[in-house]
Amino acid sequence: MAFEIPQITYSGKIRETRLGQGEKAVTVGGENSYPFYLFEGQMPHLPKIAFEIYDSEPEEWPPSILKPFQDVIGNPAAWARKCLSEFKAEAICLRLASADPNGLNRPADEIIPIVKEVAEAIDVPLIVWGCENDEKDAEALTKIAEACQGKRLILGPATDKNYKKIGAAAIAYKHTVVASTPIDINLAKQLNILLGDLGVPDEQIIMDPNIGGCSLGYGIEYTYTVMERARQAALTQGDTKLQFPMVANFATDVWKKKETKTTEEEEPRLGNAEKRGILLEALTATTLLLAGADLLVMRHPESIRLVRRIIEQLQAKE
């Protein structure tokens, strides 16, 4: 007697969101089953990976992650072009680290030319990620939205403290909003409702479960569970306010962990520092893909190469 895999019919479906513009635009979402459950449903758009770059030279990155970009690390536009030309980036995530009030505290008017230069240098979707200070991000991202009208940027993070300004700018200039909440399904749903009430179209929203601190061994189980519950509510309970694609922006967290920064000389038992960091980033990414992430933000080209292979293998049919 042949074995038949039990199958579930899902009542819900994740919305499709188109990121960027032109021939290199990408679509995320659209799945009507759990991640890579291709025996039960469809996953019309495979998860995408964005290379993370900074608007200023990183100060605390370990040598292993600086090495692939050593020749462009001080030039964001050149850095972005290298990600495209050498590593075939599908998207770029420009983090506005220099805007941080606890750091350089660069004003928004000085950041805008950097963002515009990067946007002009690439033909793939551009995520503009703030410094994660609500007040500063509201100011900077709204000005960037206006200055980059027509570029269809992905702006975030928008939180319950600043979503009105960022959401209004996204509506006016037709950008996508990253709805960011602490890893909590109810807060995520509430922010999506608030953005909808503000007038942001569903197709211009993606969810960020704010998974900071989630890299392997640091709360990954809790993160996975919350993301999984969000997908369950979207697919099996038909909760339309959770049927949005999810972005997992975790590279910053991974590469600040002691496991990636401790050298082999300091702790020989940990082995090669570069391989250690690459594997930590790749394993974290794989876990988040299985939890439901549609868009990953990563750093190391080798980590991204490994995860791309995993995605290909997971979607391959016998």
C-alpha positions in Angstrom: 0.0 0.0 0.0 1.5 3.3 -1.1 2.0 5.9 1.6 0.1 9.2 1.1 1.2 12.3 2.8 -1.7 13.9 4.7 -2.5 17.3 3.3 -4.1 20.4 4.6 -6.2 22.8 2.5 -5.5 26.4 3.6 -8.2 29.1 3.5 -5.8 32.0 3.4 -3.0 33.3 1.2 -0.1 35.8 1.7 -0.4 38.9 -0.3 2.0 39.7 -3.1 4.1 42.8 -2.8 6.1 44.2 -5.6 9.4 45.8 -4.6 11.3 48.2 -6.7 10.6 49.1 -10.3 11.5 48.1 -13.8 12.9 44.8 -15.0 14.8 44.1 -11.8 11.7 44.6 -9.5 10.9 41.6 -7.4 7.7 40.2 -6.0 7.6 38.7 -2.5 4.7 36.7 -0.9 1.9 34.9 -2.7 2.3 31.6 -0.9 -0.8 29.7 0.1 0.8 27.1 2.4 3.5 27.0 5.0 7.1 27.8 3.8 8.3 25.2 1.2 5.3 22.9 1.8 5.1 22.4 -1.9 3.2 19.1 -1.5 0.3 21.1 -0.1 0.3 24.5 -1.8 2.2 26.9 -4.0 5.1 29.3 -3.4 5.0 31.3 -6.6 7.9 33.7 -5.5 10.9 32.3 -3.7 12.3 34.3 -0.8 14.7 37.1 -1.8 17.9 38.3 -0.2 19.0 41.9 0.2 22.7 42.8 0.8 23.1 45.1 3.7 25.4 48.1 3.3 25.9 51.2 5.5 25.8 54.9 4.7 29.1 55.4 6.5 32.1 53.2 7.2 31.2 50.6 9.9 33.2 50.9 13.1 32.5 47.7 14.8 32.4 45.1 12.1 34.8 42.1 12.6 37.5 41.7 9.9 35.9 38.7 8.4 32.9 40.6 7.2 34.9 43.7 6.2 37.2 41.7 3.9 34.8 41.1 0.9 34.1 44.9 0.7 37.5 46.3 1.8 37.9 48.3 -1.4 34.4 50.0 -1.3 33.6 50.1 2.4 33.7 53.9 2.5 31.6 54.5 -0.6 28.0 53.4 -0.3 27.2 53.7 -4.0 30.4 51.7 -5.0 29.6 49.2 -2.3 26.1 48.7 -3.7 27.4 48.3 -7.3 29.9 45.7 -6.1 27.1 43.7 -4.5 25.3 43.7 -7.9 28.3 43.1 -10.2 30.2 40.5 -8.2 27.6 38.9 -6.0 24.4 39.2 -8.1 22.4 41.0 -5.4 18.6 40.9 -5.8 18.1 43.9 -3.6 20.1 46.3 -1.4 19.4 47.4 2.1 21.0 50.8 3.0 21.2 51.2 6.7 21.4 54.8 7.9 23.8 54.2 10.7 25.2 57.7 10.6 21.8 59.2 11.5 21.9 57.6 15.0 21.7 60.3 17.7 24.0 58.2 19.8 26.6 58.1 17.0 27.4 60.6 14.3 23.9 62.1 14.4 24.1 63.2 10.8 21.2 65.4 9.9 18.6 64.1 7.3 19.7 66.8 4.7 23.2 65.3 4.7 21.9 61.7 4.3 19.6 62.4 1.4 22.4 62.8 -1.2 23.8 59.5 -0.1 20.5 57.7 -0.6 19.9 59.3 -4.0 23.4 58.3 -5.1 22.8 54.7 -4.1 19.4 54.7 -5.7 20.8 56.0 -9.0 23.7 53.4 -8.9 21.5 50.3 -8.8 18.6 48.9 -10.7 17.4 46.5 -8.0 15.0 47.3 -5.1 16.4 49.6 -2.4 15.5 49.2 1.2 16.3 52.3 3.2 16.6 51.3 6.8 16.7 54.0 9.5 18.8 54.2 12.6 16.0 52.7 14.7 15.4 55.9 16.6 11.7 56.6 16.2 12.0 60.4 16.1 15.1 60.6 13.9 13.7 58.0 11.5 10.4 59.8 11.1 12.3 63.0 10.1 14.8 61.3 7.8 12.6 58.8 6.1 9.9 61.3 5.2 12.4 63.6 3.6 14.0 60.7 1.8 10.6 59.6 0.5 10.0 63.0 -1.0 13.5 63.3 -2.4 13.3 59.9 -4.0 9.8 60.2 -5.4 9.4 57.6 -8.2 12.1 55.2 -7.0 9.6 53.0 -5.1 11.8 52.6 -2.1 11.1 50.3 0.8 11.2 52.5 3.9 11.5 51.2 7.5 11.3 50.6 10.2 7.9 52.2 10.8 6.8 51.7 14.4 3.7 52.5 16.5 5.5 55.8 17.4 6.3 57.1 13.9 4.0 55.2 11.5 1.8 58.2 10.8 4.6 60.3 9.3 6.4 57.5 7.4 3.1 56.0 6.3 1.8 59.4 5.0 5.1 59.9 3.0 4.8 56.4 1.5 1.2 57.2 0.4 2.2 60.5 -1.1 5.3 59.3 -3.0 4.3 55.6 -3.6 6.9 53.8 -1.5 6.5 50.6 0.5 6.4 50.6 4.3 8.1 48.2 6.6 5.7 47.7 9.6 8.0 46.9 12.5 6.9 45.7 15.9 8.6 43.8 18.8 8.3 40.0 18.3 4.6 39.9 19.2 1.8 38.7 16.9 -0.9 41.0 18.4 1.3 44.1 18.1 2.1 43.2 14.5 -1.6 42.9 13.6 -2.4 46.2 15.3 0.2 48.1 13.4 -1.0 46.7 10.1 -4.5 47.8 11.0 -3.2 51.3 11.9 -1.4 51.7 8.6 -4.4 50.5 6.7 -6.6 53.0 8.6 -4.1 55.7 7.7 -4.6 54.9 4.0 -1.5 52.8 3.1 -2.5 50.3 0.5 -2.1 46.6 1.4 0.3 46.1 -1.5 2.6 48.8 0.0 3.1 47.0 3.4 5.5 44.3 4.5 5.9 43.1 8.1 9.0 43.2 10.2 8.7 41.0 13.3 11.8 42.8 14.7 13.8 39.7 15.4 16.8 41.5 17.0 18.6 39.2 19.3 17.4 36.1 17.5 20.6 34.6 16.1 21.1 30.9 16.9 21.3 30.3 20.6 19.8 33.8 21.4 16.1 33.3 21.5 15.6 31.7 18.0 13.0 29.3 19.3 10.8 32.2 20.6 11.2 34.1 17.3 10.4 31.1 15.2 7.3 30.4 17.2 5.9 33.9 16.9 6.6 34.0 13.2 5.0 30.6 12.7 1.9 31.7 14.7 1.5 34.7 12.4 1.6 32.4 9.4 -0.9 30.0 11.0 -3.3 32.9 11.6 -2.8 34.2 8.0 -3.2 30.8 6.3 -5.5 28.7 8.4 -7.7 31.3 10.2 -7.9 33.7 7.3 -6.7 36.7 9.3 -6.3 39.3 6.6 -4.3 41.7 8.8 -1.5 39.2 9.0 -1.4 38.2 5.4 1.6 40.3 4.5 5.1 39.2 3.4 7.7 39.3 6.2 11.2 40.7 6.1 13.9 39.4 8.5 16.6 42.0 9.1 19.0 40.1 11.2 22.6 40.6 9.9 23.4 43.4 12.3 22.5 41.1 15.2 24.5 38.1 13.9 27.7 40.0 13.3 27.9 41.7 16.6 27.8 38.4 18.6 30.9 37.3 20.3 30.9 34.1 18.2 31.6 36.2 15.1 34.0 38.7 16.7 36.2 36.5 18.9 39.4 35.7 17.1 40.9 32.2 16.8 43.9 33.5 18.8 41.7 34.6 21.6 39.8 31.3 21.7 41.3 28.5 19.6 38.5 26.1 20.4 36.0 28.1 18.4 37.9 27.6 15.2 38.2 29.9 12.2 36.4 33.2 12.9 35.3 33.8 9.3 33.8 30.4 8.8 32.1 30.7 12.2 30.4 33.9 11.2 29.4 32.7 7.8 27.8 29.6 9.2 26.0 31.5 12.0 24.5 33.9 9.5 23.5 31.2 7.1 22.0 28.9 9.8 20.0 31.8 11.2 18.8 32.7 7.8 17.7 29.2 7.1 15.7 29.0 10.3 13.9 32.2 9.6 13.1 31.1 6.1 11.4 28.0 7.5 9.5 30.3 10.0 8.0 32.3 7.1 10.4 35.1 6.1 9.9 36.2 2.5 12.8 38.7 2.4 16.2 38.4 4.2 18.7 41.1 4.9 22.2 39.6 5.0 25.9 40.6 4.8 28.5 38.1 3.9 28.5 37.0 0.3 29.4 33.4 1.2 26.5 33.2 3.7 24.2 34.4 1.0 25.6 31.9 -1.5 24.9 29.1 0.9 21.4 30.3 1.6 20.6 30.6 -2.1 21.6 27.0 -2.5 19.4 25.9 0.3 16.4 27.8 -1.2 17.0 26.1 -4.5 17.1 22.7 -2.8 14.0 23.3 -0.7 11.9 24.3 -3.7 13.2 21.5 -6.0 10.6 18.8 -6.8 11.3 15.2 -7.3 
